[in-house]
Every structure is written in structure tokens, then in C-alpha cells.
Amino acid sequence: MHQNNIDKEKSDTVEMFTNLIRFIERHQSDLLEMMEEKQKTSEKQAEDLIKDLEKEISELEQISNTEDHLHLIQIYPSMNCFDTASLEEDDTELVKTLEHILMCFLWLGVRYMCAEDVTLDPDTAHPYLILSDDGKQVRYGDIRQDLPDNPERFDTSPCVLGKEGVSSGCFYFKVQVTGKTEWVLGVVRESVNRKGEIELTPANGFWTLALRNGNEYKALAGPDVLLSLREKPQKIGVFVYYEEGAVVFYDVDSGSIIYLYRDQSFMNDETLHPYFSPCNDDNDKNTDPLIILPYSVNE
């Protein structure tokens, strides 16, 4: 029985790599067109990125035809997506590592194409939250604002959604969290409850990551998953691959995956929106804003 489970996991992993290869191949022309439109003065950068994608496709094709997992780990020691020293000598752990590498390729290979220019939606913002004029920053304020209690607005949880969303394909954005002692980030279903106390769990339509008490990182996966991070992230990247039911959180500076939600149900093409909570001011220790950062092709 154990061997059958391992064989199935290996087969599923190969299928995931194959799907990724097809995804990149299918969108290569779209990626080039987008880069030519947005980066007319950066033709050299576009050519280099396409070459990198072609190289990744070639390497992924080789990977999908081999079961030598240890060799795969040796090929990609510089991606910082996993810690080889922490792996147990067990096929199941190695298959899990393959899945993490897959997600690394997802955001390394196609994140430019998936990047969205996210802006905050003031109609959803809790009355205590202060949004910047450009819709790129949010912080907790001292006074509850007199705002209309429209159906879209969160009235208890200090959070705000992004205007932009995704109901197919992929979606990518990143947020600066420097100086904060508490925050919550992620994506949510458009239909989530906005009124009263809300439990942030996937079952309720929330896929989120949180910082508590200055140094406690948790995936609010219902139940919470306590995470042990080597470094305190200053910029959090959020990547959604809708068809795969995957939400990836990673440290933008180090490139390390922080947490992966996989095999999730997004409810029949319902739109997912970015979710931001700067949390309360924590006795003036948590007054810095969350800042939505632009994507750069030079990342």
C-alpha cells in the first residue's frame, strides 16, 4: 500500500510538471507581446527572459522523464525554494520537494505575465483603515471614519480588498510589510462574508498568511499552521495558479517559499481578490502601512 501511494505521488508530480510545461509554452507568445507593449525600451530584457523560459521548459521536460529526485535537488541548489539539509531520506518527502520546486517554476517562470497592478478598493475598507490617494498603501487609523455601510464593506475585521481579481489563469502581487508587528495577507473569494466576526479559513473562502506578536508567522489554514522562518520577510509575494488550486506565499528578497496552499477549491470560477489587513496599531508599535509594490522585470 505504501509503495502504491508513493507511485501515485510520483505520477501526480510528473503530471504537474507536464501541465506547467504546457502552460509556459501556451503563454510564451502572450508574454512576448505583453513585454513588447509595456517594455518597448527593454527589448534586450525581453529576449533574455524568453531565453530563460525556453531553458526552463527544456529542463522541465528532462525532469518529467526522470525519477532521480536527488539529482533534481542537486540541479537547483540556488533557487532557495527548499532546504536540502532538512529533507528526510524518504521518497514521500522528496516528492513534496518536487511540488515545491514546481511552484518555484510557476512564479519564477511566469510571474511577469501574471503580475497585476493591484489597487485597494475603498468601498470594501473597514472604517478605521486609511488608504493612500493612489490606492497602494493602507494603515490603521486613530478614528473610525463615517463611511456608508455598503454591502461590500468589512465592518468588524480591519481589512480591505484589491479591486482586481482572477477567475482563471494566474495572478501575482507583492506587498511590503517592513516595520510591522502584525498583518494578514492573501486572497479571498468575492462572496466572502463582510459583516461581523469572520474566521479566516479556506473553508470560509480565505487563503491567508499572518504575522502575530512581531515574530509569529502562521498560515491560517484552519487550523493555523505555525511557520518557522530563518529570516523576517520584508516583502511578501502572493502567487495564485487558479486551475491548479494553488496559492503560494514567498519571501521576495530571498526567493524562499513561505507557505503553499495546494489542491484548493475556488468554487466554479468565482473571482478571487487580494486581501490586506494591516491589523490594529498595537499600542503604536504597528502604525506602518502595508504597501503594494510594482513588479519589475529586473527582479
N, C-alpha and C positions, 0 to 999 in steps of 0.2 A: 504493500500500500504506500509506504513512504517513497519508494522508487517511482511509483506511478505519479505521485504528487510532484516530485522533482522533474520528471519528464514533461509533465503538463506545464510547469512553470517555465521550463526551458523553451517549450514550444510557444507559449504565450509571449515570452520575451522576444524570440525571433520574429514573431508576427508584429510586435510593436515596432521593432526596428524597421521591418519591411514597410509598415504604414508610414513611418517617418520619412523613409527614402522617397516614397511616392508623394508625400506631402511637399517635400522640398522640390522635387522635380516638377510637380504640378504648378508650383508658385514661383519658379525661377524667373519666368518671363515677366510676371506681375511685379516681382521685386525689382528687376532691372528698370522697368518702365517707371515705377514709383521713384526710384533713386534718381533717374534722369530728370524727372519733373521737379523733385524737391532739391536736388543737389546738382544743378546744371554746371556749377563751377567745380564740382568734385568728381570728374569723370575717372580720374585715376583711382580714387577711393572705391567707386562703384565696381570697377574692373577687379580690384583686389578682393572685394567682398564676394563677387561672383566666383572667382577662382577658389576662394576658401570654401564656398558652398559646394563646388564641384569636387573638391578634395574630400570634404566630409562625406558626400554621397558615396564616393569610391571606397572610403574607409568603412562606412556603414555596411556597404554591400559585402565587403570582406568579413566584417563582424557577423553578419547574419548567416554566414555559411560556416561558422566555426563554433565549436562547443568549448574551446580552450579559454575559459573565463579568466584564468590567471594571466594568460598572455594579453588579454584585453586590458586588464588592470595596468599592466606594465606599459602598454602603448600610450595611455593617457594619464601619466602621473602628474601632469602640470595643470590639470583642469580644476583642481581643488574642489571637486564635487563630492569627494568621498575621502575617507581616511583609511588607507590600506592597513595601517597598524592596528586598527580597531576591528578588522574583519576576523571572524572565527573561521576555522578550517571546515567549512560546511557548505555544501552546494547551494542550499537554500539562501544562505547569506550572500553568496556570490551572485545568485540570480537577482536578489534585491539590489545589489550593487549595479548590475546591468540596467535595472529600471531607473536608478538614479542617473546613470550615465545617459540614458535615453533622454531624460528630462533636461540634462545639461545641453545636449544637442538641440533640443527643442528651443531653448531660449538663446543659445549661442548662435544657432544657425538661422533662425527666422525672426528674431526679436525686432529687427529694424522694420520688417514688413508688418509686424503685429502691433507696433507701438502706436498708442493713441494719445492725442493731445487732450488729456483729461482736464476738465474744468468742474468746479464744485457747483452743485445745484442749490441755489439759495432757498428754493421752495421746500427742500427737504431738511434744511438745517434746524437743529434744536435752537430754541430762543437764546440760550446762553452762549452760543458759538458766534465768533466774529470772523467773517470771511473777508479776504482782501478784495480790492476792487477788480483785480484781474482773475479772481476765482481760482487762484493757485495756492492759497495759504488759508489755514484755519487754526484758530486758537480759542481757548476757553476764556470768556469774558467775566467781568465782575457783576454785571447787571443783566437780569433777564429782560430781553427786548420784547416790546409789544408787537408781536407778529401775528398775522392771521393763522388760525388753527386749521389750515387746509389739510385734506386727507393725506397729502404726500409728506407732511412734516412729522419728524420724530418729536414726541412731546415729553419723553422721560429720559431716554438714552441720549447722551451728548454726542451726537454723530451727524454726519452729512454724507450724501451720496454724490457720486460723479454723474454729470449729465449724460456722458457717453456710456454705451453698453455693448454687449456682444451676445448674439444668439446662435452663432456658428463660427467656425474657424478659430482664430486665436486672438488674444488681447494681452497687451503688455503695458505696464506703467510702473513708475518708481517714485518713491517718497523719501524725503529727508526727515530723519527723526532725531537729529542732533540736539542734545541738551534736555531731552525729555525723560521723565521718570516713569510715565505711563502713556500708553497709546494702544489703539486697536486698529488693524488694517486688514483689508481683504476684499472679497466680492460677495454680493448678496443677490438673491432673486428679486426681481422687480415687485413681486407680490407680497414681500415680507410684511409682517405686522409693524406698523409705525407708532402705535399708541400703547401706553402703559409699559410695564416691565417686560423686557424681552430677553429670552435666553439665547445667546449666540451659539447655535449649534448647526451643523449641516442639515439635521432633520427639520430645522425651522428655516432653512434657506440661507444660512450664513456660513461662509468659509473664511475664517479669520485667524490672524496671529496677533498675540498681545504681549505687551511688556507691562509687568506689575512690580511695584516696590523698587524700581530702579534697576533691578538686575534679574528678575524672574521672567523668563520667556516661556510662553505657553501657546500651543495650538489649541484653539477652543473647539475641539473635535467631538465633545460630548461622549465620554468625559474628557476633561482637559488633559493634554499631554505636556508634561514638563520637559523643556528642552535644555540641554547643556551646550552652551556656545563658548568657543575658545575666545572670541572677541566680541565686543559690544558693537553691533552694526550701527552705522551712521546713515546708511541709505538702504532702504528695503525695496527690492524689486518684486513685483507680483505678475505672474505669467499664467494665463488661462488657455488651455487647449480644449476647446468645448467638446469636440467629438470624442475625445479620449476620457472626458470626465476628470480632467486633471487641473489642479491649482497648485502652483509652485511659488514658494516664498524663498528668496535668496538674498545674501549679502552682496550688494552691488560692487563694493570695493574689493572684496576677496574672491568673489565668484562662487562662494560656497552655498550649497543648498541648505536652507534652514529647516524647511518642512515641506512635505509633499502630500497633498490630498489626492488620492487616486481612485479610479472607478466610482466616481460620484455621479449622481443623477441630477441633471439640471432641468428636469421637468418639461420635456417636449418643446424644446426650442424657446423656452422663456428667457427673456433678456436678463443678463447679469450686469450689475452696476458696481463700480468701485465703491468701497466703504471706508470712511475715515472717521476715527474718533480720537481727538486729542486728549480725552478724559478731562477730569476737573483739574484745578490748579495746584492741588496737593500742597496747600499752605504756601503758595507762591514758589514752589520748587518745580512746577510743571507748567510754566507760563509760555515756553517757546512754542511756536506754531509747527504744525505738520506742513511740509512744503512739497507740492507736486513738482517734480523735476522734468525738464525737457529731455528727450532722447537725443544722443549724439552718435553719429555714425562712427566716431573715433573711440567709442567706449571699448 
